[in-house]
Amino acid sequence: MKSIVMSMLLLVAVTGFSFAQDLEQSAQNKPQMSAEQKAKMQEKKELLDIRLQILKEELKLTDEQFDKFAPVYREYNRAKNFCHVKCEKVDMQSATKQEINNLMKARLDNTINMAMVRKNYILIFEEVIGPKQVMKLYKIEDELIVRAREEYK
């Protein structure tokens, strides 16, 4: 029995060591970001920080609540960004039926994916802030998106 347990532990250790080496090697092979990409990432981070401050004020979060809320919101934001499928721009005048169908499907997939992320995070947010605040959070997010679109146009 002891030899089986020891064999299993040895197997787990070797596998873990191999996995760690693979991670280290892939990190070394990762392409370096350009200055433009770094600036864009910094801008996104700053926009997220601004959004967090707006949410803190609008939701009337205490400092203690905000300290718990901010990391969860950052994780939620990453999940939203991860599930978003980029759509290729299509010239609607010259687009084929297939291109239009693909665009519509991609946009609908984005809507569905985003709704699933929001649905999954309801309970996670409720652990940090109350259900009324979660509802208000989603309402504020929707308003911010509308405002951003208007300013972009």
TORPA-4810 file (N, C-alpha, C, O; in nm, 3 decimals):
<nodes>
NODE_1_0.083_-0.119_0.000_0.000_0.000_0.000_0.087_0.126_0.000_0.062_0.221_-0.074_M
NODE_2_0.192_0.123_0.085_0.280_0.240_0.093_0.351_0.263_-0.041_0.372_0.377_-0.081_K
NODE_3_0.387_0.155_-0.109_0.458_0.171_-0.237_0.367_0.234_-0.342_0.413_0.310_-0.427_S
NODE_4_0.239_0.201_-0.337_0.144_0.260_-0.431_0.131_0.410_-0.405_0.132_0.490_-0.498_I
NODE_5_0.118_0.447_-0.278_0.106_0.588_-0.242_0.232_0.663_-0.281_0.225_0.773_-0.336_V
NODE_6_0.347_0.604_-0.254_0.474_0.669_-0.288_0.488_0.684_-0.440_0.536_0.785_-0.490_M
NODE_7_0.445_0.581_-0.513_0.450_0.588_-0.659_0.360_0.700_-0.712_0.397_0.773_-0.803_S
NODE_8_0.243_0.710_-0.653_0.150_0.815_-0.695_0.209_0.953_-0.665_0.201_1.043_-0.749_M
NODE_9_0.268_0.970_-0.546_0.328_1.098_-0.510_0.442_1.133_-0.604_0.457_1.248_-0.645_L
NODE_10_0.522_1.033_-0.637_0.633_1.055_-0.729_0.581_1.095_-0.867_0.635_1.186_-0.931_L
NODE_11_0.476_1.028_-0.912_0.416_1.060_-1.042_0.361_1.203_-1.042_0.381_1.276_-1.140_L
NODE_12_0.293_1.243_-0.935_0.238_1.378_-0.926_0.351_1.481_-0.925_0.341_1.585_-0.991_V
NODE_13_0.460_1.453_-0.851_0.572_1.546_-0.844_0.638_1.562_-0.980_0.669_1.674_-1.021_A
NODE_14_0.661_1.451_-1.051_0.725_1.457_-1.182_0.636_1.532_-1.282_0.684_1.614_-1.360_V
NODE_15_0.506_1.502_-1.278_0.412_1.569_-1.367_0.408_1.719_-1.338_0.409_1.801_-1.430_T
NODE_16_0.404_1.755_-1.211_0.402_1.896_-1.172_0.528_1.968_-1.215_0.522_2.081_-1.263_G
NODE_17_0.644_1.903_-1.200_0.771_1.962_-1.240_0.773_1.982_-1.391_0.819_2.086_-1.440_F
NODE_18_0.725_1.883_-1.465_0.721_1.893_-1.611_0.628_2.006_-1.655_0.660_2.081_-1.747_S
NODE_19_0.512_2.016_-1.590_0.417_2.121_-1.621_0.477_2.259_-1.593_0.459_2.351_-1.672_F
NODE_20_0.549_2.273_-1.482_0.612_2.401_-1.447_0.716_2.440_-1.551_0.728_2.557_-1.588_A
NODE_21_0.792_2.340_-1.600_0.892_2.370_-1.703_0.823_2.415_-1.832_0.870_2.508_-1.898_Q
NODE_22_0.714_2.350_-1.868_0.640_2.389_-1.988_0.589_2.532_-1.976_0.597_2.609_-2.072_D
NODE_23_0.538_2.568_-1.859_0.489_2.704_-1.838_0.602_2.805_-1.850_0.586_2.910_-1.912_L
NODE_24_0.716_2.773_-1.790_0.831_2.863_-1.796_0.880_2.880_-1.939_0.913_2.990_-1.981_E
NODE_25_0.884_2.769_-2.013_0.930_2.774_-2.152_0.833_2.854_-2.238_0.876_2.932_-2.324_Q
NODE_26_0.702_2.836_-2.217_0.606_2.911_-2.298_0.611_3.060_-2.264_0.587_3.144_-2.351_S
NODE_27_0.641_3.094_-2.138_0.654_3.234_-2.101_0.775_3.298_-2.169_0.771_3.414_-2.208_A
NODE_28_0.883_3.220_-2.185_1.002_3.272_-2.251_0.978_3.291_-2.401_1.033_3.382_-2.462_Q
NODE_29_0.896_3.204_-2.461_0.868_3.211_-2.604_0.758_3.310_-2.638_0.730_3.335_-2.755_N
NODE_30_0.696_3.367_-2.537_0.586_3.460_-2.558_0.640_3.587_-2.626_0.740_3.644_-2.583_K
NODE_31_0.572_3.630_-2.732_0.621_3.750_-2.802_0.609_3.873_-2.713_0.516_3.887_-2.635_P
NODE_32_0.705_3.961_-2.727_0.707_4.085_-2.649_0.603_4.182_-2.704_0.578_4.187_-2.825_Q
NODE_33_0.544_4.258_-2.614_0.444_4.356_-2.656_0.514_4.482_-2.706_0.618_4.523_-2.654_M
NODE_34_0.454_4.542_-2.806_0.507_4.667_-2.857_0.469_4.780_-2.762_0.386_4.762_-2.673_S
NODE_35_0.530_4.895_-2.781_0.500_5.010_-2.696_0.354_5.050_-2.712_0.289_5.092_-2.616_A
NODE_36_0.303_5.037_-2.834_0.163_5.071_-2.860_0.068_4.977_-2.784_-0.032_5.020_-2.726_E
NODE_37_0.102_4.848_-2.785_0.020_4.750_-2.713_0.025_4.774_-2.562_-0.076_4.763_-2.493_Q
NODE_38_0.145_4.807_-2.512_0.158_4.837_-2.369_0.076_4.959_-2.331_0.012_4.962_-2.226_K
NODE_39_0.079_5.061_-2.416_0.003_5.183_-2.391_-0.147_5.154_-2.392_-0.222_5.206_-2.309_A
NODE_40_-0.189_5.070_-2.485_-0.331_5.034_-2.493_-0.374_4.956_-2.369_-0.483_4.978_-2.317_K
NODE_41_-0.289_4.865_-2.323_-0.321_4.789_-2.202_-0.328_4.882_-2.080_-0.416_4.867_-1.995_M
NODE_42_-0.236_4.978_-2.073_-0.236_5.073_-1.963_-0.363_5.158_-1.966_-0.422_5.188_-1.862_Q
NODE_43_-0.405_5.197_-2.086_-0.527_5.276_-2.101_-0.649_5.196_-2.055_-0.737_5.249_-1.987_E
NODE_44_-0.654_5.069_-2.091_-0.765_4.982_-2.048_-0.768_4.969_-1.897_-0.874_4.971_-1.835_K
NODE_45_-0.649_4.956_-1.838_-0.640_4.945_-1.692_-0.690_5.073_-1.625_-0.763_5.068_-1.526_K
NODE_46_-0.652_5.187_-1.680_-0.696_5.315_-1.625_-0.847_5.332_-1.639_-0.913_5.382_-1.548_E
NODE_47_-0.902_5.291_-1.753_-1.046_5.299_-1.773_-1.120_5.209_-1.675_-1.226_5.246_-1.624_L
NODE_48_-1.065_5.091_-1.648_-1.125_5.001_-1.551_-1.122_5.063_-1.411_-1.218_5.052_-1.336_L
NODE_49_-1.010_5.127_-1.377_-1.000_5.194_-1.246_-1.103_5.307_-1.235_-1.163_5.326_-1.129_D
NODE_50_-1.123_5.382_-1.343_-1.223_5.489_-1.343_-1.363_5.429_-1.326_-1.444_5.480_-1.248_I
NODE_51_-1.389_5.321_-1.399_-1.519_5.255_-1.388_-1.543_5.206_-1.245_-1.654_5.217_-1.193_R
NODE_52_-1.438_5.151_-1.183_-1.450_5.105_-1.045_-1.483_5.220_-0.950_-1.563_5.204_-0.858_L
NODE_53_-1.421_5.335_-0.971_-1.450_5.451_-0.886_-1.594_5.499_-0.906_-1.660_5.537_-0.810_Q
NODE_54_-1.641_5.498_-1.029_-1.780_5.536_-1.056_-1.873_5.439_-0.985_-1.971_5.481_-0.922_I
NODE_55_-1.844_5.310_-0.995_-1.928_5.210_-0.930_-1.926_5.225_-0.778_-2.028_5.207_-0.712_L
NODE_56_-1.810_5.256_-0.724_-1.800_5.276_-0.579_-1.892_5.388_-0.534_-1.964_5.376_-0.435_K
NODE_57_-1.890_5.497_-0.609_-1.976_5.612_-0.574_-2.123_5.582_-0.596_-2.206_5.609_-0.509_E
NODE_58_-2.156_5.526_-0.712_-2.296_5.501_-0.747_-2.360_5.395_-0.658_-2.477_5.406_-0.621_E
NODE_59_-2.283_5.292_-0.623_-2.336_5.184_-0.539_-2.323_5.217_-0.390_-2.371_5.142_-0.304_L
NODE_60_-2.258_5.330_-0.360_-2.238_5.374_-0.222_-2.170_5.264_-0.138_-2.217_5.226_-0.031_K
NODE_61_-2.058_5.214_-0.193_-1.983_5.109_-0.126_-1.892_5.168_-0.018_-1.830_5.272_-0.038_L
NODE_62_-1.886_5.100_0.094_-1.791_5.139_0.197_-1.652_5.097_0.149_-1.639_5.021_0.053_T
NODE_63_-1.548_5.147_0.215_-1.412_5.108_0.176_-1.393_4.958_0.190_-1.327_4.895_0.107_D
NODE_64_-1.450_4.901_0.296_-1.438_4.757_0.319_-1.508_4.678_0.206_-1.453_4.582_0.154_E
NODE_65_-1.628_4.720_0.170_-1.700_4.655_0.061_-1.623_4.670_-0.070_-1.613_4.575_-0.148_Q
NODE_66_-1.570_4.789_-0.093_-1.499_4.815_-0.218_-1.373_4.727_-0.227_-1.341_4.677_-0.335_F
NODE_67_-1.303_4.709_-0.116_-1.183_4.625_-0.116_-1.215_4.481_-0.153_-1.133_4.413_-0.214_D
NODE_68_-1.334_4.435_-0.118_-1.377_4.299_-0.155_-1.433_4.297_-0.297_-1.416_4.200_-0.371_K
NODE_69_-1.500_4.406_-0.334_-1.569_4.414_-0.463_-1.472_4.428_-0.580_-1.490_4.363_-0.683_F
NODE_70_-1.369_4.511_-0.566_-1.279_4.544_-0.678_-1.215_4.420_-0.742_-1.220_4.408_-0.864_A
NODE_71_-1.156_4.327_-0.665_-1.096_4.211_-0.731_-1.200_4.123_-0.802_-1.171_4.066_-0.908_P
NODE_72_-1.319_4.112_-0.744_-1.425_4.033_-0.807_-1.467_4.099_-0.937_-1.489_4.031_-1.038_V
NODE_73_-1.479_4.232_-0.937_-1.519_4.304_-1.057_-1.411_4.293_-1.165_-1.442_4.280_-1.283_Y
NODE_74_-1.284_4.297_-1.124_-1.175_4.281_-1.221_-1.182_4.142_-1.287_-1.163_4.128_-1.408_R
NODE_75_-1.208_4.041_-1.206_-1.221_3.905_-1.257_-1.341_3.895_-1.352_-1.333_3.833_-1.458_E
NODE_76_-1.451_3.958_-1.314_-1.572_3.962_-1.396_-1.542_4.030_-1.530_-1.586_3.984_-1.635_Y
NODE_77_-1.468_4.139_-1.525_-1.432_4.212_-1.647_-1.345_4.126_-1.738_-1.365_4.125_-1.860_N
NODE_78_-1.249_4.051_-1.679_-1.167_3.961_-1.759_-1.253_3.853_-1.823_-1.232_3.817_-1.939_R
NODE_79_-1.350_3.800_-1.748_-1.439_3.697_-1.802_-1.521_3.752_-1.918_-1.540_3.683_-2.019_A
NODE_80_-1.568_3.875_-1.905_-1.644_3.936_-2.014_-1.556_3.954_-2.137_-1.599_3.926_-2.249_K
NODE_81_-1.435_4.001_-2.117_-1.344_4.021_-2.230_-1.306_3.889_-2.296_-1.292_3.882_-2.418_N
NODE_82_-1.290_3.785_-2.216_-1.250_3.655_-2.267_-1.360_3.593_-2.352_-1.331_3.529_-2.453_F
NODE_83_-1.486_3.613_-2.314_-1.596_3.548_-2.386_-1.636_3.626_-2.510_-1.717_3.577_-2.590_C
NODE_84_-1.583_3.743_-2.528_-1.620_3.828_-2.641_-1.543_3.785_-2.766_-1.421_3.790_-2.769_H
NODE_85_-1.617_3.741_-2.867_-1.557_3.699_-2.994_-1.551_3.821_-3.086_-1.652_3.887_-3.110_V
NODE_86_-1.432_3.849_-3.136_-1.419_3.963_-3.227_-1.485_3.932_-3.360_-1.469_3.824_-3.417_K
NODE_87_-1.561_4.029_-3.407_-1.629_4.016_-3.537_-1.549_4.093_-3.641_-1.503_4.204_-3.617_C
NODE_88_-1.533_4.030_-3.756_-1.467_4.101_-3.865_-1.562_4.207_-3.919_-1.683_4.186_-3.928_E
NODE_89_-1.506_4.320_-3.955_-1.590_4.425_-4.014_-1.629_4.383_-4.155_-1.548_4.331_-4.232_K
NODE_90_-1.755_4.406_-4.184_-1.808_4.365_-4.314_-1.870_4.487_-4.381_-1.947_4.561_-4.319_V
NODE_91_-1.835_4.506_-4.507_-1.899_4.611_-4.587_-2.036_4.558_-4.627_-2.047_4.469_-4.711_D
NODE_92_-2.140_4.615_-4.566_-2.275_4.563_-4.586_-2.322_4.578_-4.731_-2.411_4.504_-4.775_M
NODE_93_-2.265_4.670_-4.805_-2.306_4.689_-4.945_-2.259_4.575_-5.034_-2.329_4.533_-5.126_Q
NODE_94_-2.137_4.525_-5.006_-2.081_4.421_-5.092_-2.073_4.285_-5.025_-2.019_4.191_-5.083_S
NODE_95_-2.126_4.272_-4.904_-2.115_4.147_-4.829_-2.200_4.037_-4.891_-2.309_4.061_-4.944_A
NODE_96_-2.147_3.917_-4.883_-2.223_3.801_-4.931_-2.320_3.757_-4.821_-2.309_3.799_-4.705_T
NODE_97_-2.413_3.674_-4.860_-2.511_3.621_-4.765_-2.439_3.548_-4.651_-2.477_3.563_-4.535_K
NODE_98_-2.336_3.470_-4.683_-2.261_3.394_-4.584_-2.189_3.487_-4.485_-2.189_3.462_-4.365_Q
NODE_99_-2.129_3.593_-4.536_-2.059_3.689_-4.449_-2.157_3.757_-4.353_-2.126_3.776_-4.235_E
NODE_100_-2.273_3.792_-4.403_-2.374_3.856_-4.318_-2.423_3.758_-4.212_-2.438_3.795_-4.095_I
NODE_101_-2.448_3.634_-4.253_-2.492_3.532_-4.156_-2.386_3.507_-4.050_-2.418_3.494_-3.932_N
NODE_102_-2.259_3.500_-4.091_-2.151_3.480_-3.995_-2.142_3.596_-3.897_-2.121_3.575_-3.777_N
NODE_103_-2.159_3.717_-3.946_-2.155_3.835_-3.861_-2.270_3.833_-3.760_-2.250_3.860_-3.641_L
NODE_104_-2.390_3.802_-3.807_-2.506_3.796_-3.717_-2.487_3.688_-3.611_-2.518_3.709_-3.494_M
NODE_105_-2.435_3.572_-3.651_-2.412_3.463_-3.556_-2.308_3.502_-3.452_-2.326_3.475_-3.333_K
NODE_106_-2.202_3.566_-3.496_-2.096_3.608_-3.403_-2.150_3.710_-3.302_-2.120_3.702_-3.183_A
NODE_107_-2.229_3.805_-3.351_-2.287_3.905_-3.260_-2.383_3.841_-3.161_-2.384_3.877_-3.043_R
NODE_108_-2.465_3.747_-3.208_-2.556_3.678_-3.118_-2.479_3.592_-3.017_-2.517_3.585_-2.900_L
NODE_109_-2.373_3.526_-3.062_-2.288_3.448_-2.970_-2.231_3.539_-2.861_-2.226_3.501_-2.744_D
NODE_110_-2.187_3.659_-2.901_-2.135_3.754_-2.802_-2.242_3.791_-2.700_-2.215_3.797_-2.581_N
NODE_111_-2.362_3.817_-2.748_-2.472_3.853_-2.658_-2.502_3.739_-2.561_-2.520_3.762_-2.442_T
NODE_112_-2.508_3.617_-2.613_-2.535_3.501_-2.528_-2.423_3.480_-2.427_-2.449_3.460_-2.309_I
NODE_113_-2.299_3.486_-2.473_-2.184_3.466_-2.384_-2.181_3.572_-2.274_-2.155_3.541_-2.158_N
NODE_114_-2.207_3.696_-2.311_-2.206_3.805_-2.214_-2.317_3.785_-2.111_-2.297_3.807_-1.991_M
NODE_115_-2.434_3.743_-2.158_-2.546_3.719_-2.067_-2.513_3.605_-1.970_-2.550_3.612_-1.853_A
NODE_116_-2.446_3.503_-2.017_-2.408_3.391_-1.930_-2.308_3.435_-1.824_-2.318_3.394_-1.708_M
NODE_117_-2.212_3.516_-1.863_-2.115_3.566_-1.765_-2.187_3.649_-1.660_-2.164_3.631_-1.540_V
NODE_118_-2.273_3.739_-1.704_-2.347_3.824_-1.609_-2.434_3.739_-1.517_-2.441_3.765_-1.397_R
NODE_119_-2.498_3.638_-1.572_-2.583_3.550_-1.491_-2.500_3.475_-1.388_-2.539_3.465_-1.271_K
NODE_120_-2.385_3.423_-1.429_-2.299_3.347_-1.338_-2.242_3.434_-1.227_-2.215_3.384_-1.117_N
NODE_121_-2.223_3.561_-1.253_-2.162_3.649_-1.153_-2.264_3.709_-1.056_-2.225_3.774_-0.959_Y
NODE_122_-2.393_3.688_-1.078_-2.492_3.743_-0.985_-2.464_3.693_-0.844_-2.454_3.773_-0.751_I
NODE_123_-2.453_3.562_-0.827_-2.431_3.506_-0.693_-2.294_3.543_-0.637_-2.279_3.562_-0.517_L
NODE_124_-2.196_3.553_-0.724_-2.061_3.590_-0.679_-2.062_3.733_-0.625_-2.006_3.761_-0.520_I
NODE_125_-2.127_3.824_-0.699_-2.137_3.963_-0.653_-2.220_3.973_-0.525_-2.189_4.055_-0.438_F
NODE_126_-2.325_3.891_-0.514_-2.411_3.897_-0.395_-2.336_3.860_-0.268_-2.376_3.900_-0.159_E
NODE_127_-2.227_3.784_-0.280_-2.146_3.751_-0.162_-2.072_3.874_-0.111_-2.038_3.882_0.007_E
NODE_128_-2.048_3.970_-0.199_-1.971_4.089_-0.163_-2.062_4.210_-0.138_-2.043_4.284_-0.042_V
NODE_129_-2.161_4.227_-0.225_-2.256_4.338_-0.212_-2.397_4.278_-0.214_-2.413_4.161_-0.250_I
NODE_130_-2.495_4.352_-0.177_-2.631_4.301_-0.170_-2.696_4.283_-0.306_-2.647_4.335_-0.406_G
NODE_131_-2.807_4.209_-0.310_-2.876_4.184_-0.438_-2.926_4.312_-0.505_-2.924_4.321_-0.628_P
NODE_132_-2.970_4.410_-0.426_-3.015_4.535_-0.486_-2.897_4.607_-0.552_-2.911_4.668_-0.658_K
NODE_133_-2.782_4.600_-0.487_-2.663_4.664_-0.543_-2.618_4.592_-0.670_-2.568_4.655_-0.762_Q
NODE_134_-2.635_4.459_-0.675_-2.599_4.384_-0.795_-2.688_4.429_-0.911_-2.641_4.451_-1.023_V
NODE_135_-2.817_4.442_-0.883_-2.910_4.487_-0.987_-2.872_4.628_-1.034_-2.874_4.657_-1.154_M
NODE_136_-2.837_4.714_-0.940_-2.797_4.850_-0.975_-2.665_4.848_-1.052_-2.646_4.928_-1.143_K
NODE_137_-2.574_4.759_-1.015_-2.446_4.745_-1.084_-2.469_4.718_-1.233_-2.410_4.784_-1.318_L
NODE_138_-2.555_4.621_-1.263_-2.580_4.588_-1.402_-2.649_4.704_-1.475_-2.623_4.728_-1.593_Y
NODE_139_-2.736_4.774_-1.405_-2.803_4.890_-1.466_-2.700_4.999_-1.498_-2.703_5.057_-1.607_K
NODE_140_-2.611_5.027_-1.404_-2.508_5.128_-1.425_-2.417_5.088_-1.540_-2.383_5.171_-1.624_I
NODE_141_-2.378_4.960_-1.545_-2.294_4.913_-1.656_-2.361_4.937_-1.790_-2.297_4.984_-1.884_E
NODE_142_-2.490_4.904_-1.799_-2.563_4.926_-1.924_-2.563_5.073_-1.963_-2.545_5.108_-2.080_D
NODE_143_-2.584_5.160_-1.864_-2.584_5.304_-1.890_-2.446_5.352_-1.936_-2.436_5.436_-2.026_E
NODE_144_-2.340_5.300_-1.874_-2.205_5.339_-1.913_-2.174_5.296_-2.056_-2.108_5.368_-2.130_L
NODE_145_-2.223_5.179_-2.095_-2.202_5.130_-2.231_-2.272_5.221_-2.331_-2.216_5.255_-2.435_I
NODE_146_-2.396_5.260_-2.300_-2.472_5.349_-2.389_-2.400_5.482_-2.401_-2.385_5.535_-2.511_V
NODE_147_-2.354_5.536_-2.287_-2.282_5.664_-2.289_-2.153_5.655_-2.370_-2.120_5.746_-2.446_R
NODE_148_-2.082_5.545_-2.354_-1.955_5.527_-2.428_-1.982_5.520_-2.578_-1.908_5.578_-2.657_A
NODE_149_-2.088_5.449_-2.618_-2.122_5.440_-2.760_-2.158_5.577_-2.817_-2.118_5.612_-2.928_R
NODE_150_-2.233_5.654_-2.740_-2.272_5.788_-2.786_-2.150_5.877_-2.802_-2.140_5.951_-2.900_E
NODE_151_-2.058_5.870_-2.708_-1.938_5.952_-2.717_-1.848_5.907_-2.832_-1.781_5.988_-2.896_E
NODE_152_-1.847_5.775_-2.857_-1.766_5.722_-2.966_-1.816_5.772_-3.102_-1.738_5.802_-3.191_Y
NODE_153_-1.950_5.780_-3.115_-2.009_5.827_-3.240_-1.985_5.975_-3.255_-2.026_6.035_-3.354_K
</nodes>
